[in-house]
């Protein structure tokens, strides 16, 4: 189902589930069943800790392919997403790295997910996988063709872990305006790398030129949620909810509960 605007009224927290290295990737070591069991366990922690939604991602699949993945990844991510959604009974989303946006959309349709997080939606950037080009036109036509229009597309702006010299004459506000014009359902603003928060001025710039929700995509934690809470419409949180604040680690129930307690206080103070 497409997430309603009311979903964003309370500044929802979306918890990241980083599925372990999938079949065929260099780091693969566990069975698909074991990977799904770990993902489901993290979904349970998030649900019990009070998060508002979860996002499933294949971040352990380094080094990433560019713009597409094989059927083994699609199959495994579909199975994981269905299991996670059944466990947590919360809105769920998915991202498949790197820029495998059509595959993510197909998984979302099969698993009845609410959204996909995509990179390279508009313009282009240089990632460590190479040049990632705009996917908006092809992606949204594919969404229409497969009947997945109930799946929201959340687009990263000037994505982290990438060089944006190729669009250096376009500031983040102009990029947000373009993504909105190209029919993104939400835009995501991040810091430069995983775990780094975005600049407040970048969030304000995105909100000033976009007519869709603005989502923080990295760097939110207990130490700065009070400063960032009002700056965006939603927050995707990963590293700070893991043991020792490391994205590679498992979700820490105590960190989830502490962050959500702070968010609840902030909601009450609005």
C-alpha positions in Angstrom: 0.0 0.0 0.0 1.2 3.5 -0.7 2.1 5.2 2.5 -0.4 8.0 3.3 0.7 11.5 4.2 -0.5 10.8 7.7 2.3 8.3 8.1 4.7 11.3 8.3 2.8 13.3 10.9 4.7 11.9 13.8 8.2 11.9 12.2 8.3 8.1 11.9 11.4 6.1 12.5 12.3 3.4 10.0 14.7 0.8 11.3 17.3 -0.8 9.0 17.7 -4.5 8.6 20.9 -5.3 6.8 20.5 -8.9 5.5 23.7 -10.9 5.7 25.7 -11.6 2.5 23.5 -13.4 0.0 24.2 -16.4 -2.2 26.9 -15.9 -4.8 28.4 -12.7 -3.2 32.0 -12.8 -2.0 31.1 -12.6 1.7 28.4 -15.3 1.6 28.8 -17.8 4.4 25.3 -18.6 5.8 22.3 -20.4 4.3 19.3 -18.4 3.1 17.3 -19.9 5.9 19.8 -18.6 8.5 19.9 -15.2 6.9 16.1 -14.9 7.0 16.0 -16.1 10.6 18.5 -13.3 11.6 16.4 -10.7 9.7 13.2 -11.9 11.3 14.8 -11.6 14.8 15.8 -8.0 14.1 12.3 -7.3 12.8 11.0 -8.6 16.1 13.3 -6.3 18.1 12.2 -3.3 16.1 8.6 -4.1 16.5 8.9 -4.6 20.3 11.0 -1.5 20.5 8.3 0.7 18.9 9.8 1.7 15.6 7.2 2.7 12.9 8.5 0.8 9.9 11.5 -1.2 8.7 13.7 -1.2 5.6 15.5 -4.3 4.3 18.8 -3.9 2.5 21.6 -6.2 1.1 24.4 -4.0 2.4 26.7 -7.0 3.2 26.8 -7.9 -0.5 30.1 -6.0 -1.2 31.4 -5.3 -3.7 28.2 -4.4 -5.3 27.1 -4.9 -8.9 26.0 -1.8 -10.8 22.3 -1.3 -11.7 21.3 -5.0 -11.6 21.6 -8.2 -9.6 21.0 -11.8 -10.4 17.9 -13.9 -9.8 19.5 -15.5 -6.7 19.5 -12.1 -5.0 16.0 -11.3 -6.0 14.7 -14.6 -4.8 16.5 -14.4 -1.4 15.5 -10.8 -0.8 11.9 -11.6 -1.7 11.9 -14.5 0.8 13.5 -12.3 3.5 11.1 -9.4 2.9 8.0 -11.6 3.1 9.3 -13.1 6.4 10.2 -9.7 7.9 6.8 -8.2 7.0 4.9 -11.2 8.5 6.9 -10.9 11.7 6.8 -7.1 12.4 3.4 -6.3 10.8 4.7 -2.8 10.1 5.2 -0.9 6.9 8.2 -2.4 5.2 10.5 -1.2 2.4 13.5 -2.5 0.5 16.6 -1.4 -1.2 18.8 -3.6 -3.4 22.4 -2.3 -3.9 23.7 -0.9 -6.0 21.0 0.9 -7.9 19.1 -2.4 -8.6 15.9 -0.3 -8.5 13.8 -2.4 -10.8 14.6 -5.6 -9.0 13.7 -3.9 -5.7 10.4 -2.8 -7.1 9.7 -6.3 -8.3 10.5 -7.7 -4.8 8.3 -5.0 -3.2 5.4 -6.0 -5.4 5.8 -9.7 -4.6 6.2 -9.2 -0.9 3.5 -6.5 -0.6 5.9 -3.8 0.7 5.1 -0.2 1.1 8.2 1.5 -0.5 11.5 1.1 -2.2 14.6 3.2 -1.6 16.3 4.0 -4.8 19.6 5.6 -5.9 20.3 7.3 -9.2 16.7 8.5 -9.5 17.5 11.7 -11.3 20.8 13.1 -12.7 23.9 11.0 -12.3 26.8 10.4 -9.9 30.0 8.4 -9.6 29.9 5.7 -7.1 32.6 3.1 -6.4 30.7 0.8 -8.8 31.0 3.4 -11.5 28.7 6.0 -13.1 25.1 5.6 -11.9 22.6 7.3 -14.2 19.1 8.5 -13.8 16.5 5.7 -13.6 13.3 7.6 -13.0 11.8 7.4 -16.5 12.4 3.6 -16.9 11.6 2.8 -13.2 8.2 4.5 -13.1 7.2 3.1 -16.4 8.2 -0.4 -15.1 6.1 0.3 -11.9 3.1 1.0 -14.1 3.7 -2.0 -16.3 3.9 -4.5 -13.4 1.0 -3.0 -11.5 3.1 -1.8 -8.6 1.8 1.8 -8.3 0.9 1.2 -4.7 4.7 1.0 -3.9 6.2 4.4 -3.0 9.5 5.4 -4.5 11.9 7.1 -2.0 14.8 8.7 -3.9 18.2 9.5 -2.5 19.5 12.9 -3.4 23.3 13.2 -3.9 23.7 9.8 -2.5 26.3 9.0 0.2 29.5 7.2 -0.7 29.6 8.9 -4.1 31.2 11.8 -6.0 28.8 14.5 -7.2 31.3 16.5 -9.2 29.5 15.6 -12.4 26.5 17.6 -11.1 28.5 20.2 -9.1 26.6 23.0 -10.7 23.3 21.7 -9.2 22.8 22.2 -5.5 20.8 19.9 -3.3 17.7 22.1 -3.5 17.7 21.9 -7.3 18.1 18.1 -7.1 15.2 17.8 -4.6 13.0 19.9 -7.0 13.9 17.7 -9.9 13.2 14.5 -8.0 9.9 15.9 -7.0 9.1 17.0 -10.5 10.1 13.5 -11.8 7.4 12.0 -9.4 9.4 10.6 -6.5 7.1 9.9 -3.6 9.7 11.1 -1.1 13.3 12.3 -1.2 16.1 11.2 1.1 19.0 13.4 2.4 22.1 11.8 3.9 25.5 12.7 5.2 28.6 11.8 3.1 29.0 8.2 4.4 27.0 5.6 6.4 26.5 6.8 9.9 27.0 10.5 9.2 24.0 12.9 9.6 23.0 15.3 6.9 23.6 19.0 7.3 20.6 21.0 8.6 21.0 23.4 5.7 20.7 20.5 3.3 17.5 19.3 4.9 16.0 22.8 4.8 17.1 23.2 1.2 15.3 20.0 0.2 12.1 21.0 2.1 12.1 24.4 0.5 12.1 23.0 -3.1 10.3 19.7 -2.8 6.5 19.0 -2.5 7.0 15.5 -1.2 8.2 14.3 2.2 11.9 14.7 3.1 13.5 11.8 4.9 16.8 11.7 6.8 18.7 8.7 5.4 21.7 8.4 7.7 23.3 9.5 11.0 20.3 9.8 13.3 21.1 8.7 16.9 20.2 9.4 20.5 22.8 12.2 20.6 21.3 14.3 17.8 17.6 13.2 17.3 16.4 16.2 19.3 18.3 18.5 16.8 17.1 16.7 13.7 13.6 15.7 14.7 11.8 18.8 13.3 14.1 19.1 10.2 12.6 16.2 8.2 9.4 14.2 7.8 10.8 10.8 8.6 14.1 9.2 9.7 15.8 6.0 8.5 18.0 4.7 11.3 20.6 1.9 11.1 24.1 2.2 12.6 23.1 3.9 15.9 20.6 1.1 16.6 23.3 -1.6 16.3 25.6 -2.9 19.0 28.5 -0.4 19.4 26.9 1.8 16.7 28.3 -0.4 13.9 26.1 -1.1 10.9 27.7 -4.5 10.5 26.5 -5.6 14.0 23.1 -6.9 15.1 20.3 -4.7 16.3 20.6 -3.8 20.0 17.2 -3.8 21.8 18.5 -1.3 24.4 19.5 1.2 21.7 16.2 0.9 19.9 14.2 1.4 23.1 16.3 4.4 24.1 15.9 6.1 20.7 12.2 5.5 20.5 11.7 6.8 24.1 13.4 10.0 23.0 11.3 10.2 19.9 8.1 9.7 21.9 9.1 12.6 24.2 9.8 14.8 21.2 6.4 13.9 19.7 4.7 14.8 23.0 6.5 18.2 23.1 5.3 19.2 19.6 
